[in-house]
Amino acid sequence: MSAGSTPAGARAAIRGFIMDKFPNAELADDQDIFTLGFVNSLFAMELVLFVERHFEMQVSNEELDIANFRSVDAMAALVERARLAA
Amino acid sequence: MPSSPTAEIPAFDRAGFRAVVDQLVAPYADEFDRTQEIPAATLREVAKYGWWGAALPASVGGAGMDMVTLGELHEEVGRGCSSLRSLLTVHTMVTAMVHRWGRPELARRWLPEMASGAALGAFCLTEPEAGSDAGSVTMTAVRRGDDYILDGVKVWITGGQSADVLLVIARAERGLTAFLVEADREGVERIPIDGILGTRASMLAEIRFRGCRVPAQAVLGREGAGLMLATTALDLGRYSVAAGCVGILQACLEACVTHTSRRRQGGRLLREHQLVRRMVTDMVAQLSAARLLVRHSGELKDRGDPATVMATFVAKYVASTSAMRVATDAVQLHGASGCGPGSPVGRYLRDAKVMEIIEGSSEIQQLTIADDAYRLGGERLAAAAFGGRPS
């Protein structure tokens, strides 16, 4: 797990990645990024790669659910579960 | 065909790949194209060099290649024969998905055989009404107890005639789902597709699934994760196709340099004519650019950098459209002989056209890349594309 990856730090990193790709968007941590028209399957793949690389984890089969990537909060929770399981 | 040149396995580098291709593949590519088949003996022969398990780890019998080296392998194979490279592409996609998302028992059952080439894989996504719009797949997967029942039709399946195992995307209750299905399973029917414009020896098939019962353990990832999994597989396929297009570019350049250095018209070698030299220069420039873009995409993959997704789009777009332009010029430079039966440059042109359509047509690439550019803005796009962060 990368240094500084507290839940707040994880949220900040995830938000930062999304805002890098969508600099003009306004996004709350609990907002469904799919319904905002942000996300297609390509960006979902980028999110998986980002989470795995930045947080030094591997998304398991059980967690390979689009629901885990719908919002900043959902991804932060995914990262926290991986951290606790490690 | 001859047996392997030596008992020693060449190095896993460009020179080593090239040596095997020049001995076992390139001399027979026109025959493969004409007969619309790559013989099983050839598929077994190249297996000795670790090609089928190139990206798999040694723990399952693979060669453990990094993505940059894999790109070089697919480039060299593409230089020799785009049809064989196409089989390699889809097999690599399937092995990567089984390795990453298959249950342990599924991986144990299939990966060693797939790594050795004893079992070849094919990727079954496209349907008669679902091509560029992969999300509109209609093939169904209905849960019945511990099994799923698959019904539907897949078409234009590369390697479908010869594959032993199929990665199939079908719609289950929770959404698109990926299944690994034996090609000889009851309920699977394969109909060869012959006479395709290019990559004629890639042994395409239409595959019909009627009441095909597969165990739930055949699911890769989980039910409903099929689109995400397919997207990951297609990213790898796109990278391989881009590399294969660099191979077509290289083949065209070599053919043209050779031809124009031998043929005389108007008392001079063709290479001495300025318009010919301009065309060769454009070939060099396009080849160099495409190769660098593919390499950059591979380097990003090796780092696990999400920027690889768009970098691969750009690489495939440039490499495939460049291959088409260069192959067109290659036929032009060869004149009538370029249009004749069995013309290698004619084959490169037909293969290049297919490359502009598969793994994301050029138009899909254009829409996707432009969307990214407008979303990021030009300055940010430049920084993001080459690994930097926008200021």
Interface residues (C-beta under 8 A of the other chain):
Chain A: F17 D20 K21 F22 P23 N24 S41 L42 A44 M45 E46 L47 V48 L49 F50 E52 R53 N61 E62 L64 D65 I66
Chain B: W101 R103 A134 G135 G221 R222 G224 A225 L227 M228 L229 A230 T231 T232 D235 R303 G304 D305 P306 T308 V309 M310 T368 R375 L376 G377 R380 A384 R389 P390
